[in-house]
Amino acid sequence: MARPVNRSSFVALTSTGAHVFVWLYYAATATLALWSIGDSTQPWLVVLVLALFAGAVLALTLDRGDRLSLPVAVGVSAVAAASIYPLSWQLVPGGYTAWYVGAATALLFMVNLRGRIAVGWAGCAAMVTALILWGVTTPIGLADAITISARQSAIVGVATLTALALQRTGGRIRELTAEASVRSADEAAGIAVAEERARRLADLRSSAVPLLQRIAGGGPITDEDRGAFAVAEADLRDSLRARGLRVPEIMDAAREARRRGVDVVLLDDSGGDLAGVDLPGFVALVTEALTSATDGRVTARLLPPGRPVFGTVVADGSVYSKREALRD
């Protein structure tokens, strides 16, 4: 069976390489934050936000699902939006650096890319609200705040378009995989049918064709010929009614028993459900009964599924015996 394809494995979003890349980005962000920590009037807030970012990145890398789990998506988006508040209003005038805005956007980018588009945009809306509020309450101004917000929203938009494209691509790959699996199953079934047909034709050629040629030859039909015809007819009947018992040991023993005048009845009512049964042991029972019978009738039957007994062998002649085969 073909292995399922998901969009995360398709672009390796949950691979070790992707995790290394995310942590390298965090390391670069932390380096920039610590390098510019002098631009903050409350340095401890920088450390706090870096710790929150580290927790968010850890959650992203530990979540191995195709689609980011909802709690992780909500938590990461909340960290991204909340990081704007403690840092924006305590920057040293003239020393502004927006490293945390880019880092927050990167978190929202990953949330979108991992399939949580609605949650990612909710986080983006909360982040933009914080940036606008910051702009109108500080010398930064509304225009610059809108410009910053537009840039970050555009990045999140790219993630959304990429995620949608990956969803369509992943869906198409799954469709192609399913179609290939169906084709493979159909081909395997066709081969099995062809092999079964060839086997049956070979049986017919070996058992029935010589007899038909004997009839077509126009010569006298002897009692021996009639016996051979009866055995061949019984073989054909067995091929239809006792497919589960059509094994060389049983078929050979059945032919010999019929030649001795024993009435042999083989039946398969199992529907092909032979799981958990000792079929070789049952074959041995049937073969033994057929070999030892000298008159009367021998009936071997595979029973329908769902019963404790899966097969019976009854010899009803000068000596009567009944054997049952139990399921494991």
C-alpha positions in Angstrom: 0.0 0.0 0.0 1.3 3.4 -0.9 2.5 5.6 1.9 0.3 8.7 2.6 1.6 12.1 1.6 1.0 15.2 3.7 2.0 18.7 2.9 4.4 19.1 5.9 6.5 16.1 4.8 6.3 17.4 1.2 8.1 20.6 2.1 9.9 19.2 5.2 8.3 21.7 7.6 8.7 19.3 10.5 12.1 17.9 9.5 15.3 18.3 11.5 16.6 20.8 9.0 13.5 23.0 9.3 13.9 22.9 13.1 17.6 23.9 12.9 16.6 26.8 10.6 14.0 28.1 13.0 16.4 27.9 15.9 19.1 29.7 13.9 16.6 32.4 13.2 15.8 32.7 16.9 19.6 32.8 17.7 20.0 35.7 15.2 17.0 37.5 16.8 18.4 37.0 20.3 21.8 38.3 19.1 20.2 41.4 17.7 18.0 41.9 20.8 21.0 41.7 23.2 23.1 43.9 20.9 20.5 46.6 21.0 19.4 46.1 24.6 20.8 49.6 25.4 17.9 51.0 23.4 15.5 49.8 26.0 14.8 51.5 29.3 13.7 48.2 30.9 16.3 45.6 29.7 14.6 42.8 31.7 11.6 43.1 29.4 13.9 42.2 26.5 15.0 39.1 28.3 11.4 38.3 29.2 10.2 38.6 25.5 13.2 36.5 24.3 12.2 33.8 26.8 8.6 33.9 25.5 9.9 33.6 21.9 12.1 30.7 22.9 9.0 28.9 24.4 7.1 29.6 21.2 9.8 28.2 19.0 10.2 25.2 21.2 6.4 24.5 20.9 6.6 24.8 17.1 9.5 22.3 16.9 8.0 19.8 19.3 4.6 19.8 17.4 5.2 17.1 14.8 1.8 17.0 13.2 1.0 17.8 9.6 -1.3 20.7 10.8 -0.2 22.6 13.9 -2.3 21.7 16.9 -4.8 24.4 17.9 -3.4 25.0 21.4 0.1 25.5 20.0 -1.2 27.7 17.2 -3.2 29.9 19.7 -0.3 30.1 22.2 2.3 31.0 19.5 0.0 33.6 18.0 -0.7 35.1 21.5 3.0 35.4 22.2 3.6 37.1 18.8 0.8 39.7 19.5 1.6 40.2 23.2 5.3 40.8 22.6 4.5 44.2 21.0 3.1 45.7 24.3 6.0 45.3 26.8 8.7 46.6 24.4 7.3 49.3 22.2 6.5 51.9 24.9 9.9 51.7 26.7 12.3 52.3 23.8 15.0 55.0 24.3 14.1 58.0 22.0 16.2 57.9 18.9 17.4 54.4 19.5 14.4 52.4 18.2 15.0 48.9 16.8 12.0 46.8 15.8 13.6 43.3 16.1 10.7 42.0 18.1 8.2 43.0 15.4 10.0 41.0 12.8 10.3 38.1 15.2 6.6 38.2 16.0 5.8 38.2 12.3 8.0 35.2 11.8 6.0 33.3 14.4 2.8 34.2 12.7 4.3 33.1 9.4 5.0 29.7 10.8 1.5 29.4 12.2 0.0 30.1 8.8 2.4 27.9 7.0 1.5 25.0 9.3 -2.1 25.2 8.3 -3.6 27.4 11.0 -4.5 30.3 8.8 -7.4 31.7 10.8 -5.5 31.6 14.0 -2.5 33.2 12.4 -4.5 36.1 11.0 -6.2 36.6 14.4 -2.7 37.0 15.9 -1.8 39.3 13.0 -4.8 41.5 13.7 -4.0 41.6 17.4 -0.4 42.6 16.5 -1.5 45.3 14.1 -3.9 46.7 16.7 -1.0 47.0 19.2 1.3 48.7 16.5 -1.5 51.2 15.6 -2.1 51.9 19.3 1.7 52.4 19.8 1.8 54.7 16.8 -1.0 57.0 17.9 0.3 57.2 21.5 4.0 57.9 20.8 6.0 60.2 18.6 6.3 57.3 16.1 3.0 58.5 14.6 0.1 56.7 12.9 1.6 56.8 9.4 4.8 55.0 10.4 2.7 52.5 12.5 0.5 51.8 9.5 3.6 51.3 7.2 5.1 48.8 9.7 1.8 47.0 10.0 1.4 46.8 6.2 4.8 45.2 5.8 4.2 42.6 8.5 0.7 41.8 7.1 2.2 41.3 3.7 4.6 38.8 5.1 1.8 36.9 6.8 -0.1 37.1 3.5 2.7 35.4 1.7 2.6 32.6 4.3 -1.2 32.2 3.7 -0.8 32.0 -0.1 2.0 29.4 0.4 -0.1 27.4 2.8 -3.1 27.3 0.4 -0.9 26.3 -2.5 0.6 23.5 -0.4 -2.9 22.3 0.6 -3.9 22.1 -3.1 -0.6 20.4 -4.0 -0.8 18.0 -1.1 -4.4 17.2 -2.0 -3.5 16.5 -5.6 -0.6 14.3 -4.5 -3.0 12.3 -2.3 -5.4 11.9 -5.2 -2.6 10.7 -7.5 -1.4 8.3 -4.8 -4.9 6.9 -4.3 -5.3 6.5 -8.1 -2.0 4.7 -8.3 -3.0 2.4 -5.4 -6.4 1.7 -7.1 -4.6 0.9 -10.4 -2.1 -1.3 -8.6 -4.9 -3.2 -6.8 -6.8 -3.6 -10.1 -3.7 -4.9 -11.8 -3.0 -7.3 -9.0 -6.7 -8.5 -9.1 -6.4 -8.9 -12.9 -3.3 -10.9 -12.6 -4.8 -13.1 -9.9 -7.9 -13.7 -12.1 -5.7 -14.5 -15.1 -3.7 -16.9 -13.1 -6.8 -18.6 -11.7 -8.2 -18.9 -15.2 -5.0 -20.4 -16.5 -4.9 -22.9 -13.7 -8.5 -23.9 -14.4 -7.9 -24.2 -18.1 -4.8 -26.4 -17.3 -7.0 -28.6 -15.1 -9.6 -28.9 -17.9 -7.0 -29.8 -20.4 -5.5 -32.5 -18.2 -8.9 -34.0 -17.1 -11.6 -33.2 -19.6 -9.9 -32.8 -23.0 -8.7 -36.4 -23.3 -12.2 -37.6 -22.5 -13.8 -35.2 -25.0 -11.3 -36.5 -27.6 -12.3 -40.0 -26.7 -16.0 -39.2 -27.3 -15.2 -37.3 -30.5 -13.3 -40.3 -31.8 -16.5 -42.1 -32.3 -15.3 -45.4 -30.8 -17.3 -47.5 -28.4 -17.8 -46.1 -24.9 -16.8 -48.7 -22.2 -17.8 -48.8 -18.5 -14.2 -47.7 -17.7 -14.8 -44.6 -20.0 -18.1 -43.9 -18.2 -16.3 -44.1 -14.9 -13.7 -41.6 -16.1 -16.4 -39.3 -17.3 -18.1 -39.4 -13.9 -14.8 -38.6 -12.2 -14.1 -35.7 -14.6 -17.6 -34.3 -14.0 -17.1 -34.5 -10.3 -13.8 -32.7 -10.6 -15.5 -29.8 -12.4 -18.2 -29.7 -9.8 -15.6 -29.6 -7.0 -13.9 -26.6 -8.7 -17.1 -24.7 -8.4 -18.4 -25.8 -5.0 -15.2 -26.5 -3.0 -12.6 -24.0 -4.0 -11.1 -23.9 -0.5 -10.6 -27.7 -0.6 -9.2 -27.8 -4.1 -5.7 -28.8 -3.1 -3.6 -31.6 -4.7 -3.8 -34.0 -1.8 -7.6 -33.9 -1.5 -8.2 -33.9 -5.3 -6.0 -36.9 -5.9 -7.6 -38.8 -2.9 -11.1 -37.9 -4.2 -10.4 -39.2 -7.7 -9.1 -42.5 -6.3 -12.1 -42.8 -4.0 -14.5 -42.2 -6.8 -12.8 -44.8 -8.9 -13.4 -47.2 -6.1 -17.1 -46.3 -6.2 -17.2 -44.0 -3.2 -19.6 -41.0 -3.5 -17.5 -38.0 -2.7 -19.1 -34.6 -1.8 -16.8 -31.6 -1.3 -18.3 -28.3 -0.2 -16.9 -24.9 0.7 -19.3 -22.6 2.5 -16.5 -20.5 4.2 -16.7 -17.6 1.9 -12.9 -17.6 1.8 -12.7 -16.6 5.5 -10.1 -19.1 6.7 -8.3 -16.9 9.1 -7.3 -18.6 12.4 -7.9 -22.1 11.1 -5.6 -25.1 10.8 -6.3 -25.7 7.1 -3.4 -28.1 6.6 -4.6 -30.2 9.5 -8.1 -30.3 8.0 -6.7 -31.3 4.6 -5.0 -34.2 6.3 -8.3 -35.3 7.9 -10.1 -35.2 4.6 -7.3 -37.0 2.8 -7.3 -39.7 5.4 -11.1 -40.2 5.2 -11.0 -40.4 1.4 -8.1 -42.8 1.4 -9.6 -45.2 3.9 -13.2 -45.2 2.4 -14.2 -48.3 0.4 -17.9 -47.6 -0.1 -20.7 -45.3 0.9 -20.2 -41.5 0.9 -17.6 -39.1 2.2 -18.7 -35.5 2.7 -16.1 -32.9 3.6 -17.3 -29.3 4.2 -15.9 -26.0 5.2 -18.5 -24.3 7.3 -19.6 -20.6 7.2 -17.6 -18.2 9.4 -18.6 -17.3 12.9 -18.9 -20.9 14.2 -16.5 -22.7 16.6 -16.2 -25.6 14.1 -14.8 -24.6 10.8 -14.9 -27.9 9.0 -16.4 -31.4 9.2 -15.6 -34.8 7.5 -18.3 -37.4 7.5 -17.7 -41.0 6.2 -21.0 -42.9 5.9 -20.4 -46.3 4.6 -19.8 -49.8 6.1 -17.9 -47.8 8.8 -19.4 -44.4 10.0 -17.2 -41.7 11.3 -17.5 -37.9 11.8 -14.5 -35.6 12.4 -14.7 -31.9 13.3 -12.0 -29.2 13.0 -12.2 -26.4 15.6 -11.0 -22.8 15.1 -8.0 -21.8 17.0 
